[in-house]
Amino acid sequence: MKFRAKLVDAACLNNFTRVSNMIAKLAKTCTLRISPDKLNFILSDKVANGGVSMWCELEQENFFSEFQMEGVSAENNAIYLELTSENLSRALKTAQNARVLKIKLTNKHFPCLTVSIELLSVSSSSRVVTHDIPVKVIPRKLWKDLQEPTVPDADVSIYLPVLKTMKSIVEKMKNISNHLIIEANLNGELNLKIETELVCVTTHFKDLGNPPLASENASQDRNSEQMAEVHIDIRKLLQFLAGQQVNPTKATCNIVKNKIVHFDLLHEDVSLQYFIPALS
C-alpha cells in the first residue's frame, strides 16, 4: 500500500482545509477511503443502532497537483484508514499561506498520515512543518460496512432553505425540546416543529421547490399538499448544521416517512450525504 499527494494551489488548499474542518465537526473519528480518482470521508454508525451516517466525496483531480496511490491489490485498488478527524483538521490549520502541502502514508512504528507543510518565512526562506497523524489500516474484510449508503426512495424531496437560517432556528428550539419533527410536501413547503406538553412551536418555509425527478416519482401516488414527517434527535440535526461553514450550491432534504431523513449537499467540488434515522 502506498499513498502520496501534493497540493500547491492556494484555493484548493483552502477548500481542502474547509472540508476537513467540516468533517471534524460532523464526526469524532471517520474513515478515509483513498482510491485512484476519489477521496471519501465516511462515518458509518449503524442507522439501526440510532447512529448517523455520512458519505463525503472529493474528486482528487480537483484538489491535488500530484496524486499517487497503490491499494491493497490490483483488484481492490483502495486504502481504508481510520483516523481522528480533528487531528487532520488541526494539522491543516497550520497550512494557511503554505507554499506546498504534501500528504503521505508512512510507518513510524505505527501507520501514519504524514502531513508536510512548506511555509514561507519572513526572510523568504522556507521552513517545513510536519504532522504525523496516527491512523488504523482497516482490513479488507471490513470494507463491506463502509460502502456508499443506498438512498431509499423518499416520500418527499425538497430543497433546503439557507442553512444558517435553519441553524439559528434549530438552536432556539433545542432549548425547549430534544426532539424535532421535520415535515415537507411536494408543494415546496417545509416545517420544523417541536411539541412538548406545554408548548408547540412550528417554523414554516414556503416556495422552496422540489427536485424535478424525485417529485415526479413521488407525486404519482401522493397528494402534493400531504406532509411526510420524521421525528429525529434535534442534537443530531444541529451537529450537521453546525458543520456547514459555507452555504452549498445545492442542498436537498429527502424524507422517508417515519424512517430516515437524508441530506444531500453539493459544494463546488465536494458532495456530502448525511443520514439521520428517525427516533423509534
Backbone torsions as a table, in degrees:
resi	resn	phi	psi	omega
1	MET	NA	130.3	177.9
2	LYS	-139.7	145.6	174.0
3	PHE	-154.0	128.7	170.8
4	ARG	-148.0	143.5	-179.0
5	ALA	-148.5	156.5	-176.0
6	LYS	-137.6	135.3	178.0
7	LEU	-118.9	127.5	177.7
8	VAL	-124.0	-25.0	-176.7
9	ASP	-77.6	129.1	-174.9
10	ALA	-61.5	-41.6	-178.8
11	ALA	-64.5	-42.0	178.9
12	CYS	-64.3	-39.2	-179.8
13	LEU	-64.7	-44.4	178.5
14	ASN	-62.9	-41.1	-179.2
15	ASN	-64.4	-43.9	-179.8
16	PHE	-64.9	-39.4	177.4
17	THR	-62.5	-41.8	-179.8
18	ARG	-63.2	-40.8	178.7
19	VAL	-62.5	-45.4	-177.6
20	SER	-66.5	-33.3	175.3
21	ASN	-64.9	-41.4	179.5
22	MET	-62.5	-45.7	-178.6
23	ILE	-62.2	-40.2	-179.6
24	ALA	-62.2	-31.7	178.3
25	LYS	-78.0	-25.4	-175.5
26	LEU	-90.9	-27.9	-173.7
27	ALA	-149.0	131.4	179.5
28	LYS	-67.8	-48.9	172.9
29	THR	-122.9	149.8	179.0
30	CYS	-146.3	170.9	175.2
31	THR	-104.9	131.1	173.4
32	LEU	-101.4	119.2	177.9
33	ARG	-104.5	123.2	-178.9
34	ILE	-110.5	122.2	175.4
35	SER	-130.6	172.5	-173.3
36	PRO	-57.9	-31.1	-176.3
37	ASP	-120.0	-2.8	-176.2
38	LYS	-142.1	154.6	165.3
39	LEU	-116.4	136.5	175.2
40	ASN	-126.4	138.1	168.9
41	PHE	-105.7	125.4	-170.4
42	ILE	-126.3	135.7	169.7
43	LEU	-124.6	122.9	-174.3
44	SER	-127.8	57.4	170.1
45	ASP	-69.4	132.0	-175.4
46	LYS	-61.6	123.9	179.9
47	VAL	-60.4	-33.1	179.1
48	ALA	-61.3	-28.8	179.3
49	ASN	-91.6	12.4	177.0
50	GLY	84.0	11.8	-179.0
51	GLY	-93.7	161.2	177.1
52	VAL	-88.4	160.5	175.0
53	SER	-127.6	151.5	-178.7
54	MET	-142.2	143.8	175.2
55	TRP	-140.1	107.9	-179.2
56	CYS	-112.4	133.7	-173.3
57	GLU	-130.3	132.6	176.4
58	LEU	-124.3	135.0	171.0
59	GLU	-79.7	119.5	-172.6
60	GLN	-60.8	-33.5	-175.4
61	GLU	-67.5	-18.7	177.9
62	ASN	-80.5	-7.8	-175.9
63	PHE	-121.3	-43.7	-166.9
64	PHE	-103.5	139.7	175.9
65	SER	-83.3	-26.6	173.7
66	GLU	-135.5	140.5	-178.0
67	PHE	-153.9	112.7	179.7
68	GLN	-128.8	132.5	176.3
69	MET	-149.9	148.0	171.3
70	GLU	-129.8	122.3	-177.2
71	GLY	-80.6	-164.6	-177.2
72	VAL	-59.9	-40.7	178.0
73	SER	-157.5	174.0	-178.0
74	ALA	-61.6	-40.5	-178.1
75	GLU	-83.6	-20.9	174.6
76	ASN	-116.1	68.0	-172.4
77	ASN	-83.7	71.7	179.0
78	ALA	-153.6	161.2	175.9
79	ILE	-130.5	131.5	177.6
80	TYR	-115.6	122.9	-178.8
81	LEU	-125.5	136.2	174.3
82	GLU	-98.8	133.7	-179.3
83	LEU	-146.6	162.1	173.7
84	THR	-82.2	117.7	-172.2
85	SER	-55.5	-40.1	-175.1
86	GLU	-65.9	-29.4	179.2
87	ASN	-61.9	-40.6	179.0
88	LEU	-70.1	-44.4	-178.9
89	SER	-62.4	-40.3	179.8
90	ARG	-65.6	-41.4	179.2
91	ALA	-62.2	-41.0	-176.6
92	LEU	-73.9	-20.8	178.2
93	LYS	-62.5	-28.1	-179.9
94	THR	-80.5	-0.3	-175.9
95	ALA	-93.8	9.9	175.2
96	GLN	-60.6	134.3	-179.4
97	ASN	61.0	24.1	178.1
98	ALA	-73.9	148.0	174.2
99	ARG	-79.1	-43.8	-177.1
100	VAL	-143.4	141.5	172.4
101	LEU	-125.4	129.8	179.3
102	LYS	-121.9	138.9	176.5
103	ILE	-123.7	133.7	-175.8
104	LYS	-145.5	141.6	173.6
105	LEU	-83.6	120.0	-175.6
106	THR	-128.8	173.8	176.0
107	ASN	-128.8	108.8	179.5
108	LYS	-116.4	69.7	-170.9
109	HIS	70.0	-19.8	174.2
110	PHE	-151.8	157.5	-177.3
111	PRO	-64.9	139.4	-179.3
112	CYS	-138.5	152.0	160.9
113	LEU	-97.4	114.3	-179.3
114	THR	-96.7	120.3	179.8
115	VAL	-106.0	116.5	178.8
116	SER	-109.8	127.6	-176.1
117	ILE	-120.5	120.3	178.2
118	GLU	-94.4	115.6	-177.0
119	LEU	-108.9	146.3	174.5
120	LEU	-88.0	129.1	177.2
121	SER	-94.7	174.7	-175.9
122	VAL	-58.9	-37.3	-177.8
123	SER	-79.7	11.5	179.7
124	SER	62.2	9.3	167.5
125	SER	-88.1	156.2	-175.8
126	SER	-103.0	153.8	173.9
127	ARG	-129.5	152.9	-175.5
128	VAL	-114.1	127.9	175.3
129	VAL	-106.7	130.4	-177.0
130	THR	-120.1	133.9	175.1
131	HIS	-119.5	129.8	172.7
132	ASP	-103.4	113.6	-178.2
133	ILE	-101.6	114.2	-179.5
134	PRO	-62.9	137.7	177.5
135	VAL	-133.5	160.9	175.2
136	LYS	-115.4	124.6	178.1
137	VAL	-77.8	124.0	-177.1
138	ILE	-87.9	124.3	-176.4
139	PRO	-67.8	155.0	-175.6
140	ARG	-52.5	-37.3	-175.2
141	LYS	-67.1	-17.2	-179.9
142	LEU	-97.6	-2.1	-177.6
143	TRP	-61.7	-31.6	-175.0
144	LYS	-60.0	-25.5	178.5
145	ASP	-81.7	-2.5	-173.2
146	LEU	-122.7	32.5	178.4
147	GLN	-88.9	164.3	179.2
148	GLU	-58.6	129.6	-177.1
149	PRO	-64.1	143.3	175.2
150	THR	-82.0	136.9	-177.2
151	VAL	-92.9	116.8	180.0
152	PRO	-69.7	158.1	178.0
153	ASP	-63.5	125.5	-176.8
154	ALA	-83.5	147.2	171.3
155	ASP	-73.6	-37.4	177.8
156	VAL	-142.9	134.9	170.7
157	SER	-117.2	136.5	-176.7
158	ILE	-146.5	147.4	174.5
159	TYR	-74.4	144.4	-177.4
160	LEU	-86.3	152.4	171.2
161	PRO	-71.4	179.3	177.7
162	VAL	-55.9	127.3	-171.6
163	LEU	-65.6	-31.7	178.5
164	LYS	-62.0	-42.6	179.1
165	THR	-62.7	-46.0	-179.8
166	MET	-59.4	-42.5	-177.7
167	LYS	-62.7	-45.5	-176.8
168	SER	-65.9	-32.9	177.6
169	ILE	-68.9	-46.6	-177.0
170	VAL	-65.8	-34.8	177.4
171	GLU	-60.0	-42.3	179.8
172	LYS	-68.6	-39.3	-179.1
173	MET	-65.5	-31.8	-178.0
174	LYS	-62.5	-25.9	178.2
175	ASN	-69.4	-16.7	-176.2
176	ILE	-104.6	-36.6	-175.1
177	SER	-149.8	154.1	175.1
178	ASN	-90.6	-8.9	-176.4
179	HIS	-113.4	144.7	-179.5
180	LEU	-135.8	142.9	173.3
181	ILE	-107.0	124.4	170.5
182	ILE	-104.6	127.4	175.8
183	GLU	-136.2	148.0	-177.7
184	ALA	-151.7	160.6	175.6
185	ASN	-133.7	-177.1	-176.5
186	LEU	-88.5	14.0	176.0
187	ASN	-102.2	12.2	-179.3
188	GLY	77.0	22.0	-179.2
189	GLU	-108.4	135.5	179.6
190	LEU	-132.1	133.1	176.7
191	ASN	-122.0	139.7	170.0
192	LEU	-111.2	124.8	-173.1
193	LYS	-131.7	142.3	166.3
194	ILE	-127.0	142.2	-179.7
195	GLU	-132.9	125.9	172.6
196	THR	-126.9	179.8	178.9
197	GLU	-63.2	-28.6	-173.7
198	LEU	-98.2	-26.7	-170.1
199	VAL	-148.7	151.6	173.4
200	CYS	-132.1	121.5	-177.7
201	VAL	-122.4	130.4	178.4
202	THR	-131.1	134.5	171.1
203	THR	-110.1	128.0	-177.2
204	HIS	-105.0	135.3	169.8
205	PHE	-118.5	135.4	-179.3
206	LYS	-123.1	162.4	174.4
207	ASP	56.6	36.1	179.6
208	LEU	-78.8	-27.8	-178.3
209	GLY	88.7	153.6	178.3
210	ASN	-121.9	139.0	177.5
211	PRO	-57.3	132.5	-170.2
212	PRO	-56.6	-51.9	-173.1
213	LEU	-65.7	-47.7	-178.7
214	ALA	-60.4	-38.9	-177.8
215	SER	-68.1	-39.6	178.7
216	GLU	-60.8	-45.5	-178.5
217	ASN	-63.2	-43.0	-175.9
218	ALA	-76.1	-33.3	-170.6
219	SER	-75.2	-13.1	-179.7
220	GLN	-57.4	-36.1	-178.9
221	ASP	-127.9	30.1	-176.6
222	ARG	-138.6	133.2	174.4
223	ASN	-69.2	131.0	-173.1
224	SER	-64.9	-21.8	179.6
225	GLU	-83.2	-20.9	-171.3
226	GLN	-69.7	129.6	-178.1
227	MET	-84.9	139.9	167.9
228	ALA	-107.4	131.4	-175.0
229	GLU	-127.4	158.3	176.2
230	VAL	-146.5	134.7	178.3
231	HIS	-93.9	126.1	-179.2
232	ILE	-133.1	167.8	175.2
233	ASP	-76.0	119.7	-174.3
234	ILE	-62.2	-29.4	-178.5
235	ARG	-67.7	-33.0	179.8
236	LYS	-70.5	-36.2	176.8
237	LEU	-68.2	-41.2	-178.6
238	LEU	-65.4	-38.3	178.1
239	GLN	-61.7	-41.8	178.4
240	PHE	-63.0	-46.1	-177.2
241	LEU	-68.6	-34.8	179.8
242	ALA	-66.9	-25.5	-179.6
243	GLY	-76.6	-11.8	-175.4
244	GLN	-90.3	101.9	-178.1
245	GLN	-80.8	-28.0	-174.4
246	VAL	-130.3	139.2	178.5
247	ASN	-68.4	127.1	-175.3
248	PRO	-70.9	163.0	177.6
249	THR	-70.2	-32.4	178.0
250	LYS	-143.5	134.3	179.6
251	ALA	-138.8	120.4	-176.6
252	THR	-123.5	145.5	175.3
253	CYS	-118.4	125.9	178.7
254	ASN	-114.2	121.9	-176.7
255	ILE	-107.9	123.3	169.3
256	VAL	-104.6	109.9	-169.4
257	LYS	-46.7	124.6	176.3
258	ASN	59.2	14.7	-179.1
259	LYS	-122.8	-54.8	-171.6
260	ILE	-160.4	152.5	168.9
261	VAL	-119.9	132.4	-175.0
262	HIS	-119.2	119.6	177.1
263	PHE	-100.6	134.6	-177.9
264	ASP	-127.9	109.2	-176.1
265	LEU	-115.4	144.3	176.9
266	LEU	-126.8	113.8	169.5
267	HIS	-100.4	154.3	-174.0
268	GLU	-20.9	-71.3	-174.1
269	ASP	-110.2	13.0	-173.7
270	VAL	-131.7	132.7	173.2
271	SER	-114.6	144.1	-179.5
272	LEU	-132.2	125.4	171.7
273	GLN	-113.7	135.8	-176.2
274	TYR	-137.2	128.4	-174.6
275	PHE	-117.1	125.1	174.6
276	ILE	-117.7	121.7	-178.5
277	PRO	-75.9	156.7	176.3
278	ALA	-71.4	151.6	173.3
279	LEU	-74.7	138.1	-177.4
280	SER	-80.3	NA	NA
